[in-house]
Amino acid sequence: MKRYMAAIVLASASSATYAVAPGGSDCGWGNMLFDGKSGLGSHFLASTTNGTSGNKTFGMTSGTNGCSTNGTLTYGGDAWVDATQIMDEFSEDVARGQGDALDAVAVMIGVQQQDRETFAQVMHENFTAIFPSEDVTAEEVMASVNNIMKNNDRLAKYAV
């Protein structure tokens, strides 16, 4: 069961952590070739060019190809945690105040180890707000979890 939870955490975390412009916004031959162009086609071709030749990696390590590692990586999309696969286990763990699924969601959200006990306790105390009915969706559950964290001094830093 723990391996299953770890696999879900890693799969979800990896899909949620793509950064915008590793190496900088001008990094790679694809960006050079399609400089000044816009639209999905140009972005797709530039990304494909950069990805298939490995030139961004080379550029970041050598400081060439318009690449730099000085900037801070960012992510401009919405935070995404999908608890659909572990919804039953998560609801049971929230009801108990502990468990692998509860820990997995905490990890996916980015709750640091020192705050996970608080996370588990706060989620347990707010079970009925998180799961107001049997028909609640995973998206609604995660929105409730996020709102509850926003209202907790210690967990607010993890809320979106």
N, C-alpha and C positions, 0 to 999 in steps of 0.2 A: 504494500500500500504506500509506503514512504517513497519508493522508487517512482511509482505512478504520479504521486504529488510533485516530486522533484522534476519529473519530465514535463508536467504541465507548467510548472513555474518557469523552467528554463525556456520552453517554447514560447510562452506568453511574454516573458521578459525580453527575449531576443527580438521578437516582432515589435515590441513597443519601444525599443531603445535606438531606433535609427536616428542618427544625428544629421542635421542639415549641413551640407558642405564640409565634409572632412577634408582637411588640407586647405581650406579656404574656398571662397566662391568662384575663384578663377583657376582652380587647380585641374590640370590634366589637358591632354591633347584634344579631347572632345570639346572642352570649353573653348580652346583656341580655334578649332576648326569651325565651330558654330557661333563664334563671338558675334553678338549683336542680334542674333536670331531669337525668336520667342515661339511659344506654342508647344504643344505636346510632342509633335514630331521631332522638333529640334532638340528638345530636352531628352527625349528618349534616345535619339542617335548619339548625342553627346555622352550620355550616361553609358550607353553600350560601348562606345569607343573607349571611354575611360576604364570600364570594367573588364573588357576583353583583353586589353593590352597590358594591364598592370601598371600603367604609367603614373597613376596617382600615388601608388605606394612608393614607386621609385622617386617620384617628385617630392614626396614628403620626407623621405630619408635623405635625399641629396640636396633639397632646397631648390630644385629646378622645376620646370613645367608650370610655373605660376603657383606652386604649392608652398604652404607654410603650416607649421604646427604651433604657431604662436597664439592664435586665436582660441577662444572658448567655443567648444562644440555646443550646438543648440538643437532643440527639437521643437518645431513649430506646430505640430499636430496636437490632437487631443490625447490625453492620457487614456490608455486602453488596457483594461484588465477584464478578461473574460472568464467569469467563474461558472459558465454554463455547465462545463463538464463535471464540476465538483459541487454543484448546487445542493444536492441532498446531504452530502458529507459536511459541507459548510454550514448548513442550517443546524445540523445536529451538533456540530462543534460549537457554534455560537450559543446554542441552548445550554451546553455543558460548560462553556467558558474556557475550553481548551481542546486541542486536537490538531492533527496534521493538516486538515483542510484550512482551518483557521490560521495556522502558521503559514501555509502556502499563500493565502490571500495577503497576509501581512507582508510577505517577501515580495509578491508581485507589486504591491502598492509602494514598496520602498521603505517600510517601517524598519528602523534600525533595531538591532538585537536588544538594546537597553530599553526600548519602548514597546516591545512585543507583549509583555505581561500586561501593561496598561491597555494596549490595543485589545487584547483578549477580554479583559475585564469590562472595558467600555462597550464592546460589542455585545457581550453577554447581558449587561445591564439594559441594553437597548434592543433586545431581541424582537419585541413586538413592533418596534418602529422599523426595523430592518425587514422583518417578515410579517407584514400586516395581514396577509392571506396566503392560502396554499397556491394561488395562481400568480404570485409575484414572479416577475421575470428576473433574470440575472442582471440585466441592465438597471432595473429599478432597485435591486438589492445594492448594487455598487454605488448608485446615486445616493441611496440612504446612508451607506457606510461613509461616503465622502462628506455628506452633510453633518453627520454625527462627529466626524473627526474635526471638521471646521469649528465646531462648538466646544472642543476640548483643548485646553491650553497646551497640553503636552503633545497632542496628535495633530494640531492644526497645521504644523509645518509640512505634513505629508498630504494634506488635502489639496485638491486641484482647484 
